[in-house]
Amino acid sequence: QVQLVESGGGLVQAGGSLRLSCAASGSIFSIGAMGWYRQAPGKQREWVAAITSRGDTNYADSVKDRFTISRDNAKNTVYLQMNSLKPEDTAVYYCNADAKTGWLRTDNYWGQGTQVTVSS
């Protein structure tokens, strides 16, 4: 099993910044792609950003040029630096990762979520 634990959420004023962290732990053989999703009340969960094991990144248009995803493979951690935050960024942010606990089996894991609230 692999556990993803998120931290760094909170309340911030519009235009401010937050840095989210997600640390993976457990019987990890390797971690593949990692990403961030978010879900606002009454809305479907949407993809925000992704990063491959090699460090290639991709972003949703709504956060491009404002958010930066990165990872530290030695720490099994993925980050989301969020700048120029807007009220519409308010949501619960979830970490997601593909991970192997052995040579063959790949499973997808979710973190518990961390609340980000941006005041107007």
KANOR-V150126 format. One record per backbone hydrogen bond with DSSP energy under -0.5 kcal/mol. CO is the residue of the C=O (numbers start at 1). NH is the residue of the N-H. Records with the same first field share a line. If there is no record, write none. Layout:
CO=NH  NH
This chain:
1=27
3=25
4=6  112
5=23
7=21
10=117
12=119
13=16
15=84
16=85
18=82
20=80
21=7
22=78
23=5
25=3
26=28
27=29
30=100
33=98
34=51
35=96
36=48  49
37=94
38=46
39=92
40=43
46=38
48=60
49=36
50=58
51=34
52=55
56=52
58=50
60=63  64
63=66  67
66=83
68=81
70=79
71=73
72=75  76  77
73=76
76=24
77=72
78=22
79=70
80=20  82
81=68  83
82=18
85=15
86=89
87=90
91=93  116
92=39
93=114
94=37
95=111
96=35
97=109
98=32
99=107
100=29  30
105=101  102
107=99
109=97
114=93
115=10
116=91
117=12  119
119=14
